[in-house]
Amino acid sequence: MRAITVHTTASCQKCRITKRKLDDAKIPYATIDASEKGNELLADAIRARADELNSPAEMPYVTVYDEHNVLIADWFSFRPDLINEHILEAN
């Protein structure tokens, strides 16, 4: 089973839309608010990953790991195409 994490911020509309799409499909996922106090290192790591991907660090940041805990996909923003490709079609 794939492990999905949706990294969010408190007032992120695209985060809510992403989570709603997963909820509607009954796909389990974890949520981490990267803007919460104590998550500064996580927020820094997310920004660094955006730089690696040459992508704006627009939330949400979604990670998908396979059953062996290997990262198989990650992306920024609301991406229904990638949700379909890496999550919905795999379940």
C-alpha positions in Angstrom: 0.0 0.0 0.0 1.2 3.5 -0.8 1.8 6.0 2.0 0.7 9.5 1.1 1.5 12.7 3.0 0.0 16.0 2.3 2.1 18.8 3.7 0.0 21.9 4.2 -0.2 25.3 5.6 -3.1 26.8 7.7 -4.8 28.9 5.1 -4.0 26.9 1.9 -7.0 26.5 -0.4 -5.2 24.1 -2.8 -4.3 22.0 0.3 -8.0 21.7 1.1 -8.9 20.8 -2.5 -6.2 18.1 -2.6 -7.4 16.6 0.7 -11.0 16.7 -0.5 -10.1 14.8 -3.7 -8.3 12.1 -1.6 -11.2 12.0 0.8 -13.8 11.6 -2.0 -11.8 8.7 -3.3 -11.5 7.2 0.2 -7.7 7.2 0.0 -5.9 7.3 3.4 -3.2 9.9 3.9 -1.4 11.8 6.6 -1.4 15.6 6.9 1.4 17.7 8.3 1.1 21.4 8.8 4.5 22.7 7.8 3.6 26.2 9.1 3.1 25.0 12.7 5.6 26.1 15.3 8.3 23.4 15.6 8.1 22.5 11.9 10.7 25.0 10.8 13.2 22.3 9.7 10.4 20.6 7.7 9.5 23.9 6.0 13.2 24.4 5.1 13.4 20.9 3.7 10.3 21.5 1.6 11.7 24.7 0.2 15.0 22.9 -0.6 13.0 20.1 -2.4 11.2 22.8 -4.5 14.6 24.1 -5.5 15.8 20.6 -6.5 12.6 20.2 -8.6 13.0 23.7 -10.0 9.4 24.3 -8.9 7.7 27.1 -6.9 7.2 25.9 -3.3 3.5 26.2 -3.6 1.6 24.2 -1.1 0.5 21.5 -0.8 3.6 19.4 -1.1 2.5 15.8 -1.6 4.7 12.8 -1.2 3.9 9.2 -2.2 6.0 6.2 -1.0 5.6 2.6 -2.1 5.2 -0.4 0.2 9.0 -0.5 0.6 9.1 3.1 1.8 10.7 4.3 -1.4 9.7 7.8 -2.6 8.0 7.2 -6.0 6.4 10.6 -6.5 6.3 14.1 -5.0 4.9 17.4 -6.3 3.8 20.9 -5.3 0.3 22.5 -5.6 -3.0 20.9 -6.5 -2.2 18.4 -9.3 -5.2 16.2 -10.1 -3.3 14.7 -13.0 -0.6 13.4 -10.6 -3.1 12.4 -8.0 -4.8 10.3 -10.7 -1.6 8.8 -12.0 0.2 8.0 -8.7 -2.6 7.5 -6.2 -6.0 6.8 -7.6 -4.9 4.4 -10.4 -2.7 2.5 -8.0 -5.5 1.6 -5.6 
